[in-house]
């Protein structure tokens, strides 16, 4: 993620927490509302930044390419699977 993507994610998370605390949200539906409202705020911030910059702030280097295509694994998924680290419970060889 780019620094701006990270900042927008942090903005959204901090806004959701603030809504939760100020609204004293309890239960799934109210917490979902807080998250949705926070996402809307971050979305407006993103649009403002993109308008000023004249380009998208979303990086092409993301994990969308990891989604399987018609049940097949992408090459990147295969690479990640091969690079899996052993569990702490695995016996060392």
N, C-alpha and C positions, 0 to 999 in steps of 0.2 A: 504494500500500500504506500501511496505517496504521503508526505507529511500533511498535506491538506486533507486527504482522506482520513488519516488518523485523527486530525483535529476535529473534523466533522463527526466522527464516531464518538470521540470524547465529549463533544458538545451535546450530542443526542443522549448519551448515557447520563451525563450530569443533569441535563434538563429533565429526564425521566425521574431521576432520584429526587430532584427538587419538587417536581409535581407530586410524587408519592408522599414526601414529607409534608408539604403544604396542604394537600388534600386529605391526608391520613387515609390513603387508599387501602382497602382491605378486600381480598378476594380477586379471583382471576379477571373478571370483567373490568373492574376498576383499574387494576394494574395494567391490563391491556390498553385501556383508554390512555393512561399516562404514557405508555410507550408509543402509542400511535400519535398522540399530541406532540411528543418530543421528536419523533421522526419527521413530523410536518415542519417543526421549527428548523431542524437541521436541513431539511429539503429546501426551505426558503433561503437559508444561508448559502447553501450550495448554489442555488440558482443565481443569487446575487454575485457570488464570487465568479461563477462562469460567465456571467454577463459582463463583468469588469475585465476579465482576462480574455474573453473572446474564444475560449476553448473549454473543453470538458476537464473537470478535475479528477475524473475517474480514470485510474490507470488501466492499461490493457494487460498488465501483469497481475492477473487475479486468478482465482480458482474456478472460474466458470468453465475453463477447459477441462476440468477434472470430471465433469458430469459424463456418465456413460452415454454413448450414442447407440441407441437401439440395442441395449443390453451388452454392448462391447466395452471393454476398458480402453481408455485413451492410453497413448504411449506414456504420458506423464504419470498416470495412475499406476502403470506397471513399474515404472522407475521408482515411485514412492514405495510401492509394496516390497520391491526387492531391497530397498534401503531400510526396511523396518529394523529397529533395534530390538535385541532380545529382551525379554522380561527379566527382572531381577531374580525371578524364580527359576529361570532356565539354567540348566547345568552348563558350565563353560566347557568348551571342547579343547 
